Amino acid sequence: MYFIERGIWAIQNDPKERGELEANMARALKKEKADSEKGGKSLPGIHDRVSEHPCADGSIYTFNDTYIELYSGALQDRRGVITALTLFLSTMVWMLGSLTIEMGSVWITHVHFGVKRAATTIDYIDPVIIGLIALGLCSAIYKFLWRFIRLENFVQRRLLIRFNRVTRQVYLHRPGYAGGLTTLSWDQVSPEPALGLPEWRGTGTQLMLAWTNDMTGLPYFHIMLVGKVANGTSDIVNLWEFIRRYMEEGPQSVPRPKKLLGKVPWPWLSLQVPWSFFKPLWRDGFKPRVLLWTALLSPVMVLHASLHWISLLLGWEPHWPRIIREAGLPGKPMPPISTAADWPSPPVIEPTKAKPRRTRKSCSNRICMTITFSVLGDASSRGGSAETSLSLSASGAYLRWLLQNTQRTLLRLILPQVIRWSVALAVPEVTAMLGLALGWAAAVGVLVAVAIWAITPDEMEGWCKQSCFGKHGPNSVGKPHENGEKELIGLFEAFSAVK
C-alpha cells in the first residue's frame, strides 16, 4: 500500500500543513547555513565513498550500462488489508447488480423471474428499487472509500525508480496522488544512508532518498524509500554505495546483482511475504519458536498471502514513457527535468496575524511551578496518545525510524508532519472507513430483506390464490385445492402462520 507516499504528498497540499511546512523549511535552511559557516561536519553526498562493499542484491529489476531500475516503496509487505474491504464491497455490488438484472427481465418477458407467473405492478417496481440501492452503494463507495481503496487496489502494482548514468537523471514512477511521474537531477539528491548508526537500527527499514525544495527549486519536495527491507544498517549503506558508484564511476565499479527481481506476480512470491515478519527472530536464533508460530498461524499467513496476491492482480504494471525508455541511447533526446508547471499550484497560504500579547500579573513560584507541571503533563499525555495511535498504523515503524535516524535538519523538521498525518489517518479515518462499510452493508441488507419480504407472498396470500376465490390460469402460482376439505385445512394453517 502507498500509505506513506500519499501522506508525504498530502501534507504539501493541505493549506494548514503547508504553512507550517514552509516555516519549518525556512528555519531548517537558516540553521544549516549557520552550521556550515561554523565549519560543522558535512553529511555524505554523491561524491563521498561510504562503504567498501557495494551491494544491491534483492533490490534490482534491471541492470545495464545505461540505467538501473530498483524496487521502491514502503509497506509493500502489508498489502492485502484494504483488499479484504475491496472484495467485500465488490461482492455486495455484484450481488445487487445481478439481482437487478434478473429481476429487471420482467420488463421484457412480463413474467416474474422466479415463480414464472404473470407479472404484477410490484414486480416492475422492485428491480428499479434494487437498482437504485446498487447505484447508491456505488456512489457512496466512490465518494467516501475510493481514495482509501486506491492505496493498494486499482492502481499501479509497484513504485519504480530508475537511475540513468548517461543523462545523470533519476526517474520516479508513482501514482498521481503521490506525485506522479517525475524527472529529477541526480546531482540534487540528498541521501540518508544511515551512516554511523548501530546495525540494529536499520532492521526492517529502507534507504531514503530526498529531493528537497532548496535543491530543486520546485514547490514540492520528493522522498522515495528505495530497495528491499534491510536486515541491518549495513544493507542500507551498501545499497547507497552501489547506486552512488554506478552513477559516478560506472557499472564496472559495482558487482553485478546475483539475481534480478521479476515483475510477474507469481502466487508463490506472495507466500513469502508473511514469512518476512519472522525473519528477524529467525536470524536471532529463535528457530524453534518461529517454526511453532508458523505452524499455529499458518491459516492466517495463507489468508494474508492470498490477499497480497489478489491485491497485485487488482493493479497494473507501470510503464515508462517512450522518452524515458530511450533516454541515454545514441541520438535520442534527453527527458526534460520536471518543473513547477507539472503539478497543480500549491495551496495559497494566508499570512496569520500575530495576536497581541496580554500582560500577565506576576505569580508566585508555587503557582508558576504548578502551571509548568500541568503543561508538561498535558504534553506528555498527548504524546503518549499520539504514540499509541501511531502504533495502530502500519507506517508507524517506518516513520519513527526515519525521524530518529534522519541526519539532515530539513528532513527532521518535515517528517513530524508526516507522522501527525499518519496518526490522523490511522485512527479516525480508518475507523470511519470501516464504519461506513459496515453501515452501508447493514443498510443494504435491511433494504434487500424488506424488498424480499414485500415480493414474497405470505401463507394467506398463497391460500387465497389457490382457493376457489383465486384466479386460475396457465401462469398461476400453485394448483387449486383438490377438494373443499383440503382447502379448509389450508385456511386454518394459513391463519396459524400469520397470526
C-alpha positions as CSV (number, residue, x, y, z in Angstrom):
1,M,0.0,0.0,0.0
2,Y,1.2,3.5,-0.7
3,F,0.3,4.9,2.7
4,I,3.5,6.9,3.4
5,E,3.8,8.1,-0.2
6,R,0.3,9.6,-0.1
7,G,1.0,11.1,3.3
8,I,4.1,12.9,2.1
9,W,2.2,14.4,-0.8
10,A,-1.0,15.2,1.1
11,I,0.7,17.4,3.7
12,Q,2.1,19.5,0.9
13,N,-1.4,20.2,-0.5
14,D,-3.1,20.9,2.8
15,P,-3.2,24.7,3.4
16,K,-2.7,24.4,7.2
17,E,0.1,21.9,6.9
18,R,1.7,23.7,4.0
19,G,2.1,26.9,6.1
20,E,3.8,25.1,8.9
21,L,5.9,23.2,6.4
22,E,7.2,26.3,4.8
23,A,8.0,27.8,8.2
24,N,9.9,24.7,9.2
25,M,11.8,24.7,5.9
26,A,12.9,28.3,6.3
27,R,14.1,27.6,9.8
28,A,15.9,24.5,8.7
29,L,17.7,26.2,5.9
30,K,18.8,29.0,8.2
31,K,20.2,26.5,10.7
32,E,22.0,24.5,8.0
33,K,23.6,27.7,6.7
34,A,24.7,28.7,10.2
35,D,26.2,25.3,10.8
36,S,28.1,25.4,7.5
37,E,29.5,28.8,8.4
38,K,30.7,27.4,11.7
39,G,32.5,24.6,9.9
40,G,30.2,21.8,11.1
41,K,30.6,18.2,9.8
42,S,29.1,17.8,6.4
43,L,26.9,14.8,5.6
44,P,27.9,12.3,2.8
45,G,26.9,13.3,-0.7
46,I,27.1,11.7,-4.1
47,H,30.9,12.1,-4.3
48,D,31.7,10.6,-0.8
49,R,32.5,6.9,-0.5
50,V,30.7,5.3,2.5
51,S,31.3,1.6,2.1
52,E,33.8,-0.8,0.6
53,H,31.2,-3.5,-0.1
54,P,28.5,-2.1,-2.5
55,C,25.6,-4.5,-2.8
56,A,22.1,-4.3,-4.2
57,D,21.0,-7.9,-4.2
58,G,17.3,-8.3,-3.8
59,S,16.6,-4.7,-5.0
60,I,17.3,-4.6,-8.7
61,Y,14.8,-5.1,-11.5
62,T,17.1,-4.0,-14.4
63,F,20.9,-3.6,-14.7
64,N,22.7,-2.5,-17.8
65,D,25.3,0.0,-19.0
66,T,22.8,2.9,-19.3
67,Y,20.5,2.6,-16.2
68,I,19.5,0.6,-13.2
69,E,15.9,0.2,-12.0
70,L,15.2,-0.5,-8.4
71,Y,12.4,-1.7,-6.1
72,S,11.0,1.1,-4.1
73,G,8.0,2.0,-1.9
74,A,7.3,1.3,1.8
75,L,4.9,-1.2,3.4
76,Q,4.6,-3.4,0.3
77,D,4.6,-6.5,2.6
78,R,1.5,-5.1,4.3
79,R,-0.6,-5.3,1.1
80,G,-3.9,-7.2,1.5
81,V,-5.5,-5.3,4.3
82,I,-7.5,-2.9,2.1
83,T,-8.1,-5.8,-0.4
84,A,-10.3,-7.5,2.1
85,L,-12.5,-4.5,2.2
86,T,-12.4,-4.2,-1.6
87,L,-13.5,-7.8,-2.0
88,F,-16.4,-7.4,0.5
89,L,-17.7,-4.3,-1.2
90,S,-17.3,-5.8,-4.7
91,T,-19.3,-8.9,-3.6
92,M,-22.1,-6.7,-2.4
93,V,-22.2,-4.6,-5.6
94,W,-22.1,-7.8,-7.7
95,M,-25.0,-9.4,-5.8
96,L,-27.1,-6.3,-6.1
97,G,-26.3,-5.9,-9.7
98,S,-27.1,-9.5,-10.6
99,L,-30.3,-9.3,-8.7
100,T,-31.3,-6.1,-10.5
101,I,-30.6,-7.7,-13.9
102,E,-32.5,-10.9,-13.1
103,M,-35.5,-9.0,-11.7
104,G,-35.3,-6.4,-14.5
105,S,-36.0,-9.2,-17.1
106,V,-39.7,-8.7,-16.2
107,W,-39.7,-5.6,-18.3
108,I,-39.0,-7.8,-21.4
109,T,-40.7,-11.1,-20.6
110,H,-43.6,-9.7,-18.4
111,V,-43.2,-12.8,-16.3
112,H,-41.9,-13.0,-12.7
113,F,-38.2,-14.1,-12.9
114,G,-38.6,-16.6,-10.0
115,V,-42.0,-18.3,-10.0
116,K,-42.8,-17.7,-13.7
117,R,-46.2,-16.2,-13.2
118,A,-47.7,-13.2,-14.8
119,A,-46.0,-10.0,-13.6
120,T,-47.8,-7.6,-11.3
121,T,-47.2,-3.9,-10.7
122,I,-44.8,-4.5,-7.8
123,D,-42.8,-6.9,-10.0
124,Y,-41.9,-3.9,-12.3
125,I,-41.1,-1.6,-9.3
126,D,-38.9,-4.0,-7.4
127,P,-35.9,-4.1,-9.8
128,V,-35.9,-0.3,-10.0
129,I,-35.6,-0.1,-6.2
130,I,-32.8,-2.7,-6.1
131,G,-31.0,-0.9,-8.9
132,L,-31.2,2.4,-7.1
133,I,-29.8,0.8,-4.0
134,A,-26.9,-0.6,-6.0
135,L,-26.3,2.8,-7.6
136,G,-26.4,4.5,-4.1
137,L,-23.9,2.0,-2.8
138,C,-21.5,2.6,-5.7
139,S,-21.8,6.4,-5.3
140,A,-21.1,6.1,-1.6
141,I,-18.0,3.9,-2.2
142,Y,-16.7,6.4,-4.8
143,K,-17.3,9.4,-2.6
144,F,-16.1,8.1,0.8
145,L,-13.9,5.0,0.3
146,W,-12.4,5.2,-3.2
147,R,-9.4,7.2,-2.0
148,F,-8.6,4.5,0.5
149,I,-9.2,1.6,-1.8
150,R,-6.7,3.1,-4.3
151,L,-3.9,3.0,-1.8
152,E,-3.4,-0.6,-3.0
153,N,-6.1,-1.6,-5.5
154,F,-7.0,-0.3,-8.9
155,V,-3.6,1.5,-9.0
156,Q,-0.2,0.7,-10.4
157,R,1.2,-2.5,-9.0
158,R,4.5,-1.2,-7.8
159,L,6.6,2.0,-7.5
160,L,9.7,2.3,-9.6
161,I,12.9,4.4,-9.5
162,R,15.3,4.5,-12.4
163,F,18.9,5.9,-12.3
164,N,20.2,6.8,-15.7
165,R,24.0,7.4,-15.6
166,V,24.2,8.8,-19.2
167,T,21.7,11.6,-18.6
168,R,22.5,11.8,-14.9
169,Q,18.8,11.9,-14.2
170,V,16.5,10.0,-11.8
171,Y,13.0,9.0,-12.8
172,L,10.2,8.3,-10.3
173,H,7.1,6.4,-11.2
174,R,4.3,6.9,-8.7
175,P,0.5,7.2,-8.6
176,G,-0.9,10.7,-9.3
177,Y,-1.9,11.2,-5.7
178,A,1.7,10.6,-4.6
179,G,3.4,12.9,-7.1
180,G,3.1,11.0,-10.4
181,L,5.8,10.6,-13.0
182,T,8.8,12.8,-12.1
183,T,12.2,13.5,-13.7
184,L,14.8,14.8,-11.2
185,S,18.6,15.6,-11.4
186,W,21.0,13.1,-9.8
187,D,23.2,16.0,-8.6
188,Q,20.4,17.3,-6.4
189,V,19.7,14.1,-4.4
190,S,20.0,14.2,-0.6
191,P,20.7,10.6,0.6
192,E,20.1,9.2,4.1
193,P,22.4,6.2,4.2
194,A,22.2,5.7,8.0
195,L,26.0,6.1,8.1
196,G,27.5,5.5,11.6
197,L,24.3,4.1,13.2
198,P,24.2,0.7,15.0
199,E,23.4,-2.3,12.9
200,W,20.1,-3.0,14.7
201,R,18.8,0.5,14.0
202,G,18.4,-0.3,10.3
203,T,16.5,-3.6,10.7
204,G,13.2,-3.5,8.8
205,T,13.7,-0.2,7.1
206,Q,14.9,1.1,3.7
207,L,17.2,3.6,2.1
208,M,15.7,7.1,1.9
209,L,16.4,9.5,-0.9
210,A,15.1,13.1,-0.9
211,W,15.0,15.9,-3.3
212,T,14.2,19.0,-1.2
213,N,12.9,22.3,-2.3
214,D,16.1,24.2,-1.7
215,M,17.9,21.9,-4.0
216,T,15.4,21.5,-6.9
217,G,13.6,24.9,-6.7
218,L,10.3,23.0,-7.1
219,P,7.2,23.8,-5.0
220,Y,7.1,20.2,-3.8
221,F,9.8,18.0,-2.2
222,H,10.1,14.3,-3.2
223,I,11.0,11.4,-0.9
224,M,11.5,7.8,-2.0
225,L,12.2,4.8,0.1
226,V,14.4,2.6,-2.1
227,G,15.4,-1.0,-2.1
228,K,14.4,-4.1,-0.2
229,V,13.6,-4.1,3.5
230,A,17.0,-4.1,5.2
231,N,18.3,-6.7,7.7
232,G,20.5,-4.1,9.3
233,T,22.1,-0.7,8.8
234,S,24.9,-2.2,6.6
235,D,22.3,-3.2,3.9
236,I,21.3,0.5,3.6
237,V,24.8,1.8,3.5
238,N,25.9,-0.8,0.9
239,L,22.8,-0.1,-1.3
240,W,23.5,3.6,-1.4
241,E,27.2,2.9,-2.2
242,F,26.1,0.7,-5.0
243,I,23.9,3.4,-6.5
244,R,26.5,6.1,-6.0
245,R,29.3,4.1,-7.6
246,Y,27.1,3.1,-10.5
247,M,26.2,6.7,-11.2
248,E,29.6,8.3,-10.6
249,E,32.1,5.6,-11.6
250,G,30.1,3.3,-14.0
251,P,28.7,-0.2,-14.0
252,Q,32.2,-1.8,-13.9
253,S,32.8,-0.4,-10.4
254,V,30.0,-2.4,-8.8
255,P,29.3,-6.2,-8.7
256,R,26.5,-7.4,-10.9
257,P,23.5,-8.5,-8.9
258,K,23.3,-12.2,-8.4
259,K,19.6,-12.3,-9.3
260,L,17.3,-9.7,-10.8
261,L,13.8,-9.2,-9.5
262,G,10.9,-10.2,-11.7
263,K,7.7,-8.3,-12.2
264,V,5.3,-11.2,-12.8
265,P,3.0,-11.5,-9.7
266,W,3.5,-15.2,-9.1
267,P,1.4,-16.6,-6.2
268,W,4.4,-18.3,-4.5
269,L,6.1,-14.9,-4.2
270,S,3.2,-13.7,-2.1
271,L,3.6,-16.8,0.1
272,Q,7.0,-15.4,1.2
273,V,5.5,-12.1,2.4
274,P,4.0,-13.4,5.7
275,W,7.3,-15.2,6.5
276,S,9.2,-11.8,6.3
277,F,7.7,-10.9,9.6
278,F,9.6,-13.8,11.3
279,K,12.9,-13.2,9.6
280,P,14.4,-11.1,12.5
281,L,13.5,-13.8,15.0
282,W,14.9,-16.5,12.8
283,R,18.2,-14.6,12.4
284,D,18.4,-14.1,16.2
285,G,18.3,-17.8,16.8
286,F,14.7,-18.3,17.8
287,K,14.2,-21.0,15.1
288,P,12.1,-23.4,17.3
289,R,9.7,-20.6,18.3
290,V,9.5,-19.4,14.7
291,L,8.6,-22.9,13.5
292,L,6.0,-23.2,16.2
293,W,4.4,-19.8,15.5
294,T,4.4,-20.6,11.7
295,A,2.5,-23.8,12.3
296,L,0.0,-22.1,14.6
297,L,-0.5,-19.1,12.4
298,S,-0.4,-20.9,9.1
299,P,-4.1,-20.3,8.3
300,V,-3.7,-16.5,8.9
301,M,-0.5,-16.5,6.9
302,V,-2.1,-18.2,3.9
303,L,-5.0,-15.7,4.1
304,H,-2.6,-12.8,4.1
305,A,-0.6,-14.3,1.2
306,S,-3.9,-14.8,-0.8
307,L,-5.0,-11.2,-0.2
308,H,-1.5,-9.9,-1.0
309,W,-1.6,-11.8,-4.4
310,I,-5.1,-10.6,-5.2
311,S,-4.0,-7.0,-4.5
312,L,-1.3,-7.4,-7.0
313,L,-3.8,-8.8,-9.6
314,L,-6.1,-5.8,-9.0
315,G,-3.3,-3.4,-10.1
316,W,-1.5,-2.9,-13.4
317,E,2.2,-2.9,-14.3
318,P,3.6,0.6,-14.6
319,H,5.3,1.5,-17.9
320,W,7.7,4.3,-18.6
321,P,7.0,6.8,-21.4
322,R,9.0,6.3,-24.6
323,I,11.2,9.3,-24.0
324,I,12.4,7.8,-20.7
325,R,12.8,4.3,-22.1
326,E,15.1,5.7,-24.8
327,A,16.9,8.2,-22.6
328,G,20.7,7.7,-22.8
329,L,20.6,5.9,-26.2
330,P,22.6,7.4,-29.1
331,G,20.7,10.1,-31.0
332,K,17.7,10.1,-28.6
333,P,16.6,13.2,-26.7
334,M,17.1,13.8,-23.0
335,P,13.9,13.9,-21.0
336,P,13.3,17.4,-19.6
337,I,13.6,18.0,-15.9
338,S,10.3,18.3,-14.1
339,T,9.2,21.9,-13.4
340,A,6.6,23.5,-11.2
341,A,4.1,23.5,-14.2
342,D,4.0,19.7,-14.0
343,W,1.8,19.8,-10.8
344,P,-1.1,21.9,-9.6
345,S,-0.2,25.1,-7.9
346,P,0.4,24.6,-4.2
347,P,-2.2,25.9,-1.8
348,V,-2.1,29.6,-1.1
349,I,-1.0,30.3,2.5
350,E,-2.8,33.2,4.1
351,P,-0.5,35.2,6.4
352,T,-1.5,34.8,10.0
353,K,-1.9,37.9,12.0
354,A,0.1,38.0,15.2
355,K,-2.1,38.2,18.2
356,P,-1.3,41.0,20.7
357,R,0.1,39.7,23.9
358,R,-1.8,40.3,27.1
359,T,0.0,41.5,30.2
360,R,0.1,38.9,32.9
361,K,0.3,39.5,36.6
362,S,3.3,38.1,38.3
363,C,2.6,34.9,40.2
364,S,4.3,33.2,43.0
365,N,6.9,30.4,42.4
366,R,4.4,27.8,43.6
367,I,1.8,28.8,41.1
368,C,4.3,29.0,38.2
369,M,5.6,25.5,39.1
370,T,2.0,24.2,39.2
371,I,1.3,25.7,35.7
372,T,4.5,24.3,34.3
373,F,4.0,20.8,35.6
374,S,0.4,20.8,34.3
375,V,1.5,21.8,30.9
376,L,4.2,19.2,30.8
377,G,1.8,16.6,32.0
378,D,-0.7,17.5,29.3
379,A,2.1,17.4,26.6
380,S,3.2,14.0,27.9
381,S,-0.3,12.6,27.8
382,R,-0.8,13.9,24.3
383,G,2.5,12.5,23.2
384,G,1.6,9.1,24.7
385,S,-1.8,9.1,22.9
386,A,-0.2,10.0,19.7
387,E,2.3,7.2,20.0
388,T,-0.5,4.8,20.8
389,S,-2.4,5.9,17.7
390,L,0.7,5.7,15.6
391,S,1.3,2.1,16.7
392,L,-2.1,1.3,15.1
393,S,-0.8,2.4,11.7
394,A,1.4,0.1,9.6
395,S,3.6,3.0,8.8
396,G,4.5,3.7,12.4
397,A,7.8,1.8,12.5
398,Y,9.0,3.4,9.3
399,L,8.1,6.9,10.4
400,R,9.6,6.5,13.8
401,W,12.8,5.2,12.3
402,L,13.0,8.0,9.8
403,L,12.6,10.6,12.5
404,Q,15.2,9.0,14.7
405,N,17.9,8.4,12.1
406,T,17.5,11.3,9.7
407,Q,20.6,13.4,9.9
408,R,19.5,16.3,7.7
409,T,17.9,19.2,9.6
410,L,15.4,19.9,6.8
411,L,14.0,16.4,6.8
412,R,13.9,16.2,10.6
413,L,11.5,19.1,10.5
414,I,9.4,17.7,7.7
415,L,8.9,14.2,9.0
416,P,6.9,15.1,12.2
417,Q,4.1,16.4,10.0
418,V,4.0,13.1,8.1
419,I,3.8,11.4,11.4
420,R,0.9,13.6,12.5
421,W,-0.8,12.8,9.2
422,S,-0.3,9.1,9.8
423,V,-1.8,9.4,13.3
424,A,-4.8,11.3,12.0
425,L,-5.4,8.7,9.2
426,A,-4.6,5.6,11.3
427,V,-7.4,6.1,13.8
428,P,-10.4,8.3,12.8
429,E,-10.3,8.0,9.0
430,V,-9.7,4.2,9.0
431,T,-12.4,3.8,11.7
432,A,-14.7,5.9,9.6
433,M,-13.9,3.9,6.5
434,L,-14.7,0.6,8.3
435,G,-17.8,2.2,9.9
436,L,-19.1,3.4,6.6
437,A,-18.5,0.0,5.0
438,L,-20.4,-1.8,7.9
439,G,-23.1,0.8,7.9
440,W,-23.8,0.5,4.2
441,A,-23.7,-3.3,4.5
442,A,-26.3,-3.1,7.2
443,A,-28.4,-0.6,5.3
444,V,-28.3,-2.6,2.1
445,G,-29.1,-5.8,4.0
446,V,-32.1,-4.3,5.6
447,L,-33.4,-2.9,2.3
448,V,-32.9,-6.2,0.5
449,A,-34.7,-8.0,3.3
450,V,-37.6,-5.6,3.1
451,A,-37.7,-6.0,-0.7
452,I,-37.7,-9.8,-0.4
453,W,-40.4,-9.6,2.2
454,A,-42.5,-7.3,0.0
455,I,-42.1,-9.6,-3.0
456,T,-42.6,-13.0,-1.4
457,P,-46.4,-13.7,-0.7
458,D,-47.3,-14.9,2.8
459,E,-49.3,-18.1,3.6
460,M,-52.6,-16.3,3.5
461,E,-52.0,-14.7,0.1
462,G,-50.9,-18.1,-1.2
463,W,-54.1,-19.8,0.1
464,C,-56.2,-17.1,-1.5
465,K,-54.6,-17.7,-4.9
466,Q,-55.1,-21.4,-4.6
467,S,-58.7,-21.2,-3.2
468,C,-61.9,-21.0,-5.2
469,F,-61.7,-17.3,-4.9
470,G,-58.4,-17.0,-6.8
471,K,-57.8,-16.7,-10.5
472,H,-56.5,-19.9,-12.0
473,G,-54.8,-19.6,-15.4
474,P,-51.8,-21.1,-17.1
475,N,-49.4,-18.7,-15.4
476,S,-50.9,-19.0,-11.9
477,V,-48.8,-19.8,-8.8
478,G,-49.6,-23.3,-7.5
479,K,-52.6,-25.5,-8.2
480,P,-56.1,-25.2,-6.8
481,H,-57.1,-27.3,-3.8
482,E,-58.2,-30.8,-4.7
483,N,-61.4,-30.6,-2.6
484,G,-63.1,-28.4,0.0
485,E,-61.7,-30.3,3.0
486,K,-58.1,-29.7,2.0
487,E,-59.0,-26.1,1.2
488,L,-60.4,-25.6,4.7
489,I,-57.4,-27.3,6.3
490,G,-55.1,-24.9,4.3
491,L,-57.2,-22.0,5.5
492,F,-56.6,-22.9,9.2
493,E,-52.9,-23.5,8.6
494,A,-52.6,-20.0,7.0
495,F,-54.4,-18.5,9.9
496,S,-51.9,-20.2,12.3
497,A,-48.9,-18.9,10.3
498,V,-50.0,-15.3,10.0
499,K,-51.5,-14.6,13.4
